[in-house]
């Protein structure tokens, strides 16, 4: 089978689309020596691609365009020249592609919460995603929450929409020598006790509620902790900026910016608690990474997060910062609870494996190829 994969997101480190497609392809290739993979990329000199240089069943195909309006049509042309048996894309398919198509849609936030997007991005997705899903032979969702949303919003038969959970990479595990690792975090200005958030700094991550909860605990409980916010410093709304730099709390809030994957497991392992008050998630991979690292988790009780966390963490209403503060205090002030949450987190994370994600995705590929036009 000749499998085409839109792989351009592999060059967008720090994004969910990048994490998904990198780990999926690596897991597929870990066991598959029979099928051929045509990976459609933007920059052939990108360092990440060196690992595929000696793989006989991997073909890197530069598209020659980065802008979506040029890249996507060219993707369709390239797949036709390569005569692939199927094409796997995230969200948007080439308009003139006529072969077997698998589309992964991680969430429908552009439908449910359009204010999270610019007008251009929102319009682009609301027009092209349903168009792509209509053409798709099979559809992949990364949580049952997203699967049900896709089925109900676009009236797609349930048997065509498949659930393939994500997973934390094997590198996410409790640190064996935490004292040795603390020297690494000192370079980021971190002390021994800190609360951690990991994710893109956008509106839906609800960081404002986290900062308010942290400020309250600083002022009323005198907690010694820092608040570490790790993620790409994209556009930060003015209210968030004002909250971060309010009065004397600013000195206790560390904005690290993007942190490479090699350092993330250390941050998760050393954090006293991982707090993820996101308003909307298609999956919520940072939560799973934290659990795999043995970190106690507090997360929102909305969208996909309850099915990922289950009983392994504390789930709170993300719109009530007071409840968030209460949950944080509960965890950091109770050693027994914290130890119990660590144990449950590790056990819960074992339910998710990239190898299983790859296996289920391959089954979707085979189903797509075998179905009649």
Buried (B, 14 or more C-beta within 10 A) or exposed (E): BBBBBBBBBBBBBBBBBBBBBBBBBBBBBEEBEEBBBBBBBBBEEBEBBEEBEEEEBBBBBBBEBEEBEEBBBBBBEBBBEBEBBBBBBBBBBBEEBEBBBBBBBBBBBBBEBBEBBEEEEBEBBBEBBBEBBEBBBBBBBBBEBBBBBBBEBBEBEEEBBBBBBBBBBEEBBBBEEEEEBBEBBEEBEBBEEBBBBBBBBBBBBBBBBBBBBBBBBBEEBEBEBBBBBBBBEEEBEEEBEEBBEEEEBEEBBBBBEEBEBEBBBBBBBBBBBBBBBBBBBBBBBBBBBBBBBBBBBBBBEBBBBBEBBEEBBBBBBBEEBEBBBBBBBBBBEEEEBBEEBBEBBBEBBEBBBBEBBBBBBBEBBBBBBEEEE
